[in-house]
Amino acid sequence: ISPVGGCCLARDAASPQTQVWAIEPEGYDDHRTSLARGERTPLSGTPATTICDALQANAPGHVTFAINSGGLAGAAAVGDADVIEAMRVAFETLKLVLEPSGALGLAALLSGQVPLRDGEGVAVVACGGNVALPDFLGLVQRERTQ
């Protein structure tokens, strides 16, 4: 479970049987939209607001989509509230500071956005500490919305 990137290439080299799920912020789910339509599809309309500022593309790259369209098991979109909860869990439980975009995979796992089978092993890409301390604290100290 990974923020969209080069994970399909890494999987092909190391573990071709492994399923890879792309996770994107809600409103910037260009891979999910494109996979559903079977072709690279730019998002339309007013740009969404998200705390995941590193993943605000309105369309998958040509090369990226060519690779991912044949290699992804699926794609899911996660909202900011789930991202903040994942950042909080990563900090409190794993002692990791994650930037919002780097917490997308964990957010998808914790919120049930990716189908799992009992006994199945899961790896989550959790990356990036590229967040200012006041911003991080402001997010993880917010009241839980659910």
Salt bridges, closest charged atoms under 4 A:
ASP12 OD1 - ARG11 NE 2.84
GLU24 OE2 - HIS31 ND1 3.67
ASP29 OD2 - ARG32 NH2 2.60
ASP30 OD2 - HIS31 ND1 3.81
GLU85 OE1 - ARG88 NH1 2.42
GLU85 OE1 - ARG144 NE 3.06
GLU120 OE2 - ARG117 NH2 3.03
